[in-house]
Amino acid sequence: MIIVHLLALFLFSLQPPVADIVPHEITAHGHTRIDNYYWLRDIEDPAVIEYLEAENAFADSMITEYTALIDTLVGEMRERITEEDSSVPYYRNGYWYWHEYRAGDDYSVNMRRQHPDGEPEILLDENVFAAGREYFRVEAMSVSPDNTILAWAFDTTGGHWNTLVFQDIQTGHRLDNIHNASGDIAWAADSRMVFYGLNDPTGRTDRIMRRTIGCDDEACVYREDDPTFWPWVWNSNDNRWVVISTSSTLESECRVLSAAAPRDSFQIIHPRTEQLEYYIEPIGNTFYILTNTEGENYSVMRASAESFSMPEWETIVPYSDSVLIEGIDIFDDLIAVSVRTDGLRKLFLVNRESGCGYYANLGEEASTLYTSSNFDASADSIRLYYTSMTTPWSTVAYDINADTMRVLKMDDIGENFDRSLYESHRIMAPADDGSLIPISLVYRTDLFKEGENPLLIYGYGAYGSSMDPMFGSARLSLLDRGFVYAVAHVRGGSEMGRWWYNQGRVLNKMNSFTDFIVCTEYLIAEGYCDPENVFAMGESAGGLLMGAIINLRPDIWRGVVAGVPFVDALTTMLDPTIPLTTNEYDEWGNPSENEEEYWYILSYSPVDNLDAVDYPALYVYTGVNDNQVGYWEPAKWVAGIRNLNTGSDPVLLRVNMGTGHGGASGRFSWLRDYAEQYAFILGLIEEE
């Protein structure tokens, strides 16, 4: 049986728990590795639970001295959240929809009304269903075309194991339940037949089903047999079409069906082709297509619903080497194209007939914007979410005719927030190969002293996801204590275009890690921070980044926070039973089949590259229900570091025993987690 230190012993001595070493051989391509902590992945083993609980008890014992600071931080963060709040209503299919938060409630109440000044109607009070649950999250909501039925999907584990519920809006009567659902849904025109996804045992969606609500007539309309692809189903904005899309990292395929003929067969737009990505946006009898057929930064094309084979695709917005197209919203007269150029998000407006276009006037340069809830094609304004590192999240309306932007609502951060005290910059750090790595940073001008401020630098760099400059109210608790906060836009994201992503994946992955180090060293050299108080933070794939950078340069960091970190990269990518493995071969490589990719992943996988060095202080957190990055990855990583660490800085593992990849649910529940991480960092500075 696995032996761990008794709880009372390490609580008394303030010594961390020690995981027993049980060698486990993993062999591939004639190479054998020894995994001493493989046993930690068996959650059914009582010794594993005992060990994880021991880690939490040790973290508690080490954090106890910061209890007052944590309470203070929680209080500050909560003061920046408006107790009674509501979103700006949006219009869809005859109703105005919004959600409200009521004083003290952790979850929202979802509402609608037929007229802007009409009687409000409660669709779903999430607080009722969340009561008594450690974790609760509504992952999807959709109203039937006839506006009488609400479909909503909820998860109580954090692992995205959804229950899909259909209920009569007027009576509240539950009409049907579907378990093990993916959370996506599409309606037939009759508002009684529905399409939805189901998950396989690993948590990957592999089937799209059709069913009449309340009837036992479930049928599979699409099965994805390729384990590297992941399907989902949805309705076009005008509800005329049901679309099934399926994709891997670098390929996609779409099928369509008239919502008025739900028992017909889906028609494939274009069969999957190596390296071909395309995504469709139907409206009426026209299909708009976002695709990489002309180049990796995508173009916008269109085809008729009667003739949509690829030779019929007509280019509307051509490919550009310098402009990445990220999404489209279709209106009666124009297409709103969300683009990224020079690392910044912009909105390009294109006339649907002529193809002529112009950039919308959206003000502040170093800002972030996302189109949202644009369901009314006849609208004369475009709904956006807008933010920057000094601008709280705002709901805005861009007036198409006047080329002006109107703020509908800005998040209220409380009376103590003075935006003029904060300054944000975007600078470029030169890498050894000549690439310029963007850095976004923010600090309080009255607290900044060259070369003296502590720095927290955040990074991600994977899946082509861009870390845009945006506001974080919790972050103010660090900025108001003199921190400089920075985001390193390393390769692996798409900040500088699709090529930026390709330079940070598979056999180019090392660029992500060296870029992060380059950015940190540049900030130190330019006097933005105190070189003795440099901290790093990353989550999920950003947690892999954290593991790699402390192996490469453990001397730079005073402390590191790694959330749900993907640190056992090689072992995970060799295991197709783990949910995301097969879908992500194009992201990390397929080490089972490709020997070169095997050795490359081995060269950076954090668990496999630990050494006897002075590691920085570490705060690592995970959740046992995480089906995206197994809890055992950070547990093994922490155990391995402790076994080799020649330094004396604390290494903590916080394990949430009731959540998954996204952490705590609700609008207040996460505050203490943030506060504990910040207190850990601040405590290290106080020790100096």
N, C-alpha and C positions, 0 to 999 in steps of 0.2 A: 504494500500500500504506500502511496505517496506520503512523505513526511513533510510537514511545514512547521515552523515555529509556533508554539502555543500562543494564543492571543494574549493571555495575561503576561507572558514573558516579554514579548516585544513592546507591549504597551508600557511596561515598567521600565524597560531599558532604552526605549525610543530607537530600537533597531528595526530595520525593515524586515519583512518576511523573506525567507529564503526558499525559492522553489527547488524541489529535489531535481537532480540531474538524472534523466532516464534516456540514454542514447537511442535515437531512432534513425535508421538509415534511409536516405532518399537517393535513388540512383537514376540518372538519365544520361544518355550519350556516353556511357562508360565511366561516368564520374559519380562518385558517391560523396554525399554530404552527411554530416551527423547533426541532427536536430535534437538538442538536449531537452527541449521543452515542448515537444510535439504533444505530449500528454495533456497539455492545458486546453486543447480544443474539445475535449470530451466534457461537455457541460452536464452530462448525466452522472459523472463521477463526483461523489460527495467531496473528495479531496480538492477538486477544482473549485467548487463553491467555497470551500473553507479557505482556499488560498486567495480567492478574489475578495472575500470578506475581510481577510487579514490585511490585504492591501488597503482597503477602505479604512480599516481601523488605524493603520499606520499613517495614512494621509490625514485622518482626523487628528491624530496625536501631534503631527507636525504643524498643522494649520491652527491648532487651538490658540496659540499666542497671537494670532491675527483676528480673533473673533470680533473684537471691537471695530477693527478696520473693515472687516467684511460687512458688518452691520451698517457702518457708515456708508460704504459703497452701495449697498443695496438701497439704502434710503435715498442716496443721490440719484441713482438710476430710476427709482420708482417715481421720484418727483418730476422726472422728465417725461413721464407717461401720463397723458390726460386720462383721468378716471372715467369720465363720461365723454365718449367720443363717437363719431360716426364718419363713414366714408361718404364721398360725393356720389350721389345716385347716377347710374348710367341707364340708358334706354335700350330695351331689347324686346321686340315682338309685342308691343302694346303695353309694356309695364316699365316702371322705373325701379331699379334694384339697388340696394345698399345694405351695409351691415352696421350695427351699433355695438358699442361696449358700454355697459352700465357700471356704476361705481362698485368696485370690489370684485367684479366678475373677471375671471381669467379668460373666458371665451366669448365669442361674438354671438349676437342675435341677428339672424339674416332676415331682411325685410324686403317688401315690395309694395308698390301702390300703382294704380292705373293712371293717375294724373299727378303732376308735381305737387298739388295741394290736396290730393285725395286722402282717403282713410288708409293708414298703414296696416299692412297685413304681415303677421309673423309667419315666415316660411319654416325656419328652423332655429330653435334656441339651443345652441351647442352646450350651454352650461347644464342643461337638464340631463343630457346623455354623458357628460364628462364627470358628473358628480360621483365621488367615491372611487374613481379610477386613477391609477398612478400615471397613466398616459392616455391621451385621447387626441386624435386629430382627424378632422374632416378633410379628406384628400380630393374630393370632387363633389360638385353640385351641378345639377342640370334640370331645367324645367321643360316639360313636354311642349310640343308645338301648339297644342290647344290650351296651354297654361293651366291645366288642372292637376297634374301629377309632378311631384318633386322626386327626383332621383338623387341620392347622396351616398357617398362611400366613406366609411370611417375605419380607422385602424386603432387598436388598443395596445399594440405591442411596440411600435416604433420600427417594425420590420416590413411595413407595407403589405400586411396580410389583411386585405380589406373585406368588409362586409358591405355589399351594395343593397341599399334599401329603396323601395318605391313606396311612396305614401300619397294618399289623397290630400291635396292642399286644403280643401275646405273643411274636411272632417278630421284630418290628422290620422285617419285609419291607415295602418300599414298593409299594403297590397301584396308585397312580395319581398323576399330576402334572397340574396345570392352570396354565398360564402366563397372565399379564396379568389375574390375578384381583383383585377388589376387597378380598378378605379376609373378607367376611361369608359365612356358611354356614348352611343348615338341613337337617335330616335328615327323610327319610320314616320311617315307623314300622318298616319292614323293615330299617333300618340299612344298606341297600345303595344306595338311590337318594338323591341329594343335590341341593340347590339352592344356587346361588352366583352372585355377580355378576361380570361382565366389564367392562373399561374400554374406552372409545373412545380414539382416538389422542391426545386432549388430556389423558387421565387421569381423565375423568369416567365414573362407572359409568353405562352406558346399557342394559345387558341383564341379565336374571336367567335363568339357564340351569338345566336339569335334566339329570341324567346318572346312569347306573348306574356305580358305581365299577369301573374296569377295563374298561369296555365303550365301544364307539364309537357311542353312541346319544344324543349330546348334542343337546338341543332347547332352543330359546328359548321360555320360558313367559311372558316379559313384556319388552317393549321400551319404553323411555321416549323418546318422540320430541320431547318439549318440552325444549329445552336448558336451561331455567331450573330443571328438576326433577332430583333425584338419588335413585335407588332403592336399597334394600337389602332383604335377606331374612333372616329369623330364625325360630327356634322359640319357641313359648310355653314357660314354665317347666315345665309338665307334659308337654311334648313331644307334645301332642295336635294342635297346630295349626302350620301353616307360614304365616307372614305376610310379605307384601311391602308395605313402606311406601315411599312416594316423596314428596319434599317440595321446595318452594322455600323462600325465607325466610319467607313469610307464608301459605303454603297447603300442605296435605298430603292424602294419599289412601291408603287401606289396602285390601288384598285378603287373603282368607283361603282356606285349603285344609286339609281334614282330612289329617293326616300319614298316616293309614291308607289314603288313596285318592290317591296322589301323581300319578296320571295324569289325575285330574279337572281341570276348569277352576277357576281361582281365582274367588271371588265377591267383588265389590266391596262394601265396607261402605257408602260414600257417595261419589258422584262428586265430583271436585274442584270447588270452588266458590270464587269470589273472596273472599279474606280469611278463608276457613274453614280452621282447623287442627284436626286430631283425630288421636289416637294411641291404639291399642288395646292392651289387656293381657288376653288370653284366659286363662281358667282353667275347665276342665271345659266346661260348656255355657253359660257366662256370659262376655260380653265387657264388660270395664270400659273406659271411654273417657275419656281426658283431652282436653278440647276447649274452644275459645273461643266456642262458640255463645251462651253467656249473657253473656260479657264477656271482656275482653282478659286478665284474670288467670287464666282457665281455671276450669272446674268438673270434677267427676268424675261420669260418668253410667254407666249400664249397660244392656245389652240381651241378649236371649236369642240363642243361636246359631241358633235356628230362625226368629227374627224380629228382624232387626237393622237394619231401615230406620230412618232418623232419627226419624220420628214415634213410634217405639217406645222411644226412648232415655229412660231414667228418671234423674232427678237424684239423686245420692247425697250429694255434697258440693257445695253451691251456690257460685256465683261470689261473690267479695267484692272490694270496691274496695281493701281494705287488706291482703289476703292473696294472694300469688302462689303457685299450685300448680305445683310443678316436677317431680313424679314420684310414682308409686305402686308399692307392693309388696303383693301379695295373699296373705293367709293364710286358713286355714279359716274363722275367725270374724271377722276384721277386715281393714281396709285400712290400711296404713301410708302416710300421705300426707306427702310431703316438701314443706314450704311455706317461704315467706320472708315475714316480716312485720317492718316497721320496719327492713328491711335485714338481718335476722338469720335464719339457717336454723333451723327447728324441725320437730318430728315430730308430726303430728296423727293420732290413732288413731280410726278410725271402725268401729263395729259394722256388719258386712255386712248384717244384717237390719233393724235399727232405724234406722240412719243416725246414731245418737247418737255423739258423739265428745268427745275431751279431748286436751290437749297432754301429751306424754310429759315426765317429769321428767329432763332431761338436764344439769342443773348449769350450769356456767359460761356467762354471757350472751354475751360476745363470742367465741364459738367457731364452728367450722365442722363440720358433720357430713354424711356421705353414707351412705345405705344401700348395702349391698354383699353379693353372694353369698347372697341369701335365696331359695334354690331349694326349700326344704322348707316347703310350705304348712302342715304340721302342727306346726311348731316353736313352742315356747312363749317364744322370745326372738327379737329382731330384731338382726341383725348390722349394725354401723355402723363407719365410719371417723370418727375424731373428732380435732380438732386446734384449736389457737389459735396466736396469734403467740408465745406462751410455752409452749405444750404440744406436745411432739413427737407426731408421728402415732401414733395409738393404734387398735387394733382392740378394739371393745367389744361387749358383748352387753347389750341392753336387755331386762330381764325384764318381760314383758307383765303378768303377774299381780301382781308386787310393785311395779311402777312404779319400779324401781331400775336403775341402770346398773353393770355390772361390767367392769373393764378386763381383757381377755384378754391383751393385749400392748401395751407402749409401746415405740416405737423407742428403742434404746440409743444415746445421743449421746456416750457416753464419760464417764470419771470426772471430766473437767474442767468438765462442764456443771452449773451450779447454777441451777436455774429461778428461785429466789428473787431472783436478781440483776437480773432483767428485768421490766419493767413495760410493759403494753399499755393503750392507750386508744382509744376511738372518739369522735371529735369531729365537729362539723358546721361547714362553711365557708359563709357566706352569699354567694350569687351575686347579680349585679346585678338579675336578674329576680325575686328573692325565694326562689329555690330554695335548699335547704340541701343541700350536697354532703357526703356522709359521707367521713371520713378514718379509716383504721385506722393506728395507729403503735405502734412498740415501740422501747425503748432500755434501756440498762443504767443503773439508778438511781444507782449509785456513780460513774458517769462523766458524768452529765448536769449541765451548767451552763447556766443560762438564757442564750440568745443566743449560745452559743459552740460548739455541736456541729455538725459537718458533717451534712448531710441528703442521703439518697438517697430520692427519691420515685418510685414506680412507677405506671404507668397502662396501661389497655387501652381499654375503652369501645367495644365493637363486638359485633355478633351477639347481643346480649342475654346475653352471657356475664358472669357476676358474678365479680369478683376478691375472693373471700372471705378473711377473716383466717386465715392458716394458717402453720404452722411451716416454717422453712427452715434446715437445719443449716449450709449454706454461709454463710448470712447472718450467722451468729454471728461470723465473722471481721471483719465490719464493725462490728457492735455492740460487740464486745470492743475495738475501737479508737476507741470514742466516737461512732460514727454513730447518728443517729436514722434509722430506716427507716419509711417511710410508704407506704400505698397510697391513691391518690385514686380513689374509687368514682364516676367521672364518668358522665354520661349517655351512653347507648349500651350499657351493661350493664343487668342487670335487678335490681340491688341493692334498688331501692325499688319494684319492681313492673314490669309490662310497659310501663306508660306511660313509665317511666324510659328504657327501651330506645327507644321510639318518639321520644322527645325527643333522641335522639342518632344518628339515622340519616337518610339521604337529605338532604332539605332542612333538616334540623335538625342536621346533623353538626357544625357550628361550635360547638355547645354542649359537645361533648366536649373541644375544645381550650381554650375559655375556662374551663370548669370546672377543668381541670388547673392552669391559671395561677392561678385564684382560690384553689384549695387550697394552692398553693405560697406565694402571697403571705400567706395567712392564717397558715400555719405560721411564716413569718418574723415577721409582726406580733405573734404571740402568744409569741414568744421560744423557740420549739422548736429553733431552729437559728441558725447563723452565716450571715448573708445573703451573705457572700463565698464560702461553700463549700456551694452548693446544687447537687446533681446530680440528673439525671433518667434514667429507664430505661424502655424499652418495647420490645415485640417484636411482629412481624407487624403486625396492625392497630394495636397499641401503638407500633410503629415509625412508622406514619403520624402518630400522635399526637406523637411526638418531632419529626418533621419539621415539623409545623404549629406547634408551640409555639416552636421556635427561629426560625421565620420571623416569628411574631407578636411575640415578646419575647426576642430573643437576649441581652438584657442580664441576665436573671435567672440564667442557668445558668453555673456554673463548668465543668461538663462534662456530656456526654450519652452514654449507651450505647444504641444502637439495633440491635436484633437482627432479622435477616431482614425489614427494614422495607418496608412497602407504601407507597412514597413517590412512585411514578410513577402515581398513581391514575387520572388522566384517560386517559393513553395505554393503560393496561391495560384499563380499562372500555370503551374503544372497540374492543377486539380480542377477538372471540368465539372465537378459536383458542386463547386462554390458558385453562387448565383451569377455573378458578373463576369466570371472568367472567360467563357467562350465568346461573349459579346464584345470583349475588349482585346482580342488578339491583335487588332490593327492599331491599338493604342500602345500596348507594351511589348507585343511580340508573342509568338506561340512557341515557348521553349520546349514543348514536347516534340514538336515536329521540326523545328529549325534550330540547329546546333549553334549557329552564330548568334541567334537571339538568346539562346540559353546562356552562353558565356557573357553576353553583354549585360543581361539582367543581373547575373551573378556578380558582375563587377561593381554594381551600385546598390543592390538590395540591402537595406540597412541592417537587417538581422544577420546577414551573411558577411558583413564587413566590419564587425565590431573589433576593437583592439584594446590593448592595455594602455589607456591614456587617461588624462584628466578630463572627464566629461563635464560639460556645463550643468548647472542645476536644471532639472527637467520636471515639468508638470505635464503628465500624460493623462488623457481621459478617453473613456470608451463606454459602450453600452452593451449589455449581454444579448440584446435582441437585434443587434446590428447584422443585417444580412448583406450589407455592401462591403464592409470591412470587418471581418470576424474579430470579436473581442480578444481572441487568443493572439492576434498579431501584436498589439501593443503589450499584452501581458508577457509574451515571449521576449520581446524587445527589451522591456524594462528588466526582466530577470537576467538577460544576457549582459546588459550594461552593468548591472550591479555586480555581476560575477567578475567583470574585468576592470571595472573603474578604479583608477589609481588616485582619483580626486576625492574630495570630502564633501562636495556640494550635494544637496538633497536630490533624490530621484523618487518622484511620487507617481503613483498610478491611482486614479480615481475611476471606479467602475460603477456606473449606474445600473442597478440590477433590474430596472423595469423599463428601460427605453432602448432606442436603436440609434441609427446613424445620425439622425437630426437632433438628438438630445431631448431635453424636456419640452413638453407641449404647453400651450397657454401663453398669455402675454406677460405674466409675472414669474412663472415657475423657473425660467431660465436665468433670472437676475442673480440668484445666489451662485450659480455656476460661474457666471462672468466675474462676479465679485471675488470669488475664491481664486480664480486665475490671476486677476489683477493684484490681489493682496499678496499672492506668491511672488509676483514680480516686484512689487513695491517693497516687500520685506527683504528682498535681496539687496536692494539699494540701501535700505536702512542699515544693513549689516556692514556696509563699507565704512 
